[in-house]
């Protein structure tokens, strides 16, 4: 596996809508593994392909819950419930935090690392992370939608 470079805010690739993935194959699984390694090395809980310069609809997420590492190909939120404001940060926007309103609970459909269709209903940190990472696939950063933004340590 290999660590990948995480692109930072200001990179035009972060503002593009990512393209659907046509097939899940060994090359894509290797990219998933490299993305996961990169996310862990950066102490993140999620990473979207546009953050490593790949304009494709792929995210990896691990909020250290019972789901473990999730790799989502062509993810789509099909249901949202409730609203909650909480703090977010982003590996592409280092040392910046903001309060972002998100759905409390989401249902997402995606292909897993083997190309099998899956549906997951999530709440809490996992729901927030899914929404944050899927925003990356639409060219949206959390700083674009935050109610407030601050520099430095989490508060």
N, C-alpha and C positions, 0 to 999 in steps of 0.2 A: 504494500500500500504506500501511498505518497501523500504528503501534505500539499495542499493546494493554496494558491494565493487568494485571499479574500479581497475583493474589490471594495473600495470605499465610496461613500456618498460623493457625488460629483461625477462619477463614472457614468457616461451616457447609457451603458448597458443596463444599469439599474432602473432606468426609466422606460425600458421597452417591455411590451407584452411578450411573454415567453411563448414559444411554439409548442404545440402538442407533440408528444413522443409517439412515433409510429409503431415501434416494437421494443419489447423488453428482452434484452439478450445479455450475453456475458460481458460485453463491452460496457453496457449500461450498469450492470451489477458492480463492475469494477469501479465505475464512477461513484456509485452509491457508497461503496466501501471507503473510497478516498474522501468523499464528502463527510462521512461520519467521522473518520479519523481527524480530519481538519476541524470539524465542529468540536470534538472532544478536546483537542489540543488547544483550542481557543477558549475553552470553558463556556461554550455556548450550549443552548438546548435545542436549537434549530438552525438549519442552513438550507437556503434555496439555491438551485443551480445558477440563477443570475448573479448571485453573490460570488461565484467563482468564475464568472465570465462565460457561462454557458446559458444561452437564451432558450432553455427548454423547461418543460413543466415537470420538474422533479424537486422534491424536498425531502430532507431527512430531519427527524425530530426524535429527541429522547429527553423526556422530562423526569426520568428516573421513577416511573410508575410501573404498574403491572404490564403495560404494553411494551416496555423495553424500547429498543430502537425501531422506529417506524420509517420505512422508505415509501414515499407516496409518489406514484407516477400518474400524471394527468389528474390531480386531485380536484374535486369540485364540492363545494359546500352546498348541500341540498336542503338544509333546514337550520334555522337560527331561532334561539329562544332567549328572552330576557336581555338585559343590558347591564354592564358593570364597567366602571372606570378603574383602571389599575396602572401601575408603572410598567414601562417596557424599556428595553435597551436593544441594541442591534450590533452584531459583529461588523457590519459595514458602516456604522456610525459610532466609533469608539468614544467612550467617556461622555456620552450624551444619554440622558434619560428623559422620558416624557410620560405624561398621563394620557392614556388612550382609552376611548370607549369601545368596547367590543361586546359581542353577544356572550352571555353567560354559558350557553350550551350550544353546540353545533353538531350536525351530522354531516360527515364527509364521505364521499365515494371516491375510490381510487383503485389503481392497479398496484399490487404489492411487488416485491422484488422478483417474483416468479411469473408476473403477468396475470395473476389471478385477481378478479374483481372483488373488492372488499368494501364494507360499509362500517363506519365507526362513529359512535356517538360519544362526545367528549364534553367535559365541563372543567372548570378550574383552569389551572395553568396549561393543560394540554389543549383546551379549547382556544385559549388566548394565543398559544404558540401556532396552532394550525392557521388561525386567521392572519397572524403576523406573516408567516411564511407564504401563505397563498397570496397576500398582498404583493409580495416580491414578484410573483409570477405575473402580476398585472402592472408592474412598473411603479408600485406605490411603496414608499418607505414610511415607517412609523412617524417620522418627523413631519410628514406631509399631512397627517391626520391627528396629531397629538393636540390635546387641549392646552397643554403647557409643556415647556421644554427647559431642562436645566443641564448644566455642565457638571462633570465630576462624579463623585461617589453617589451611590444610590441613597435616597432619603426615604 
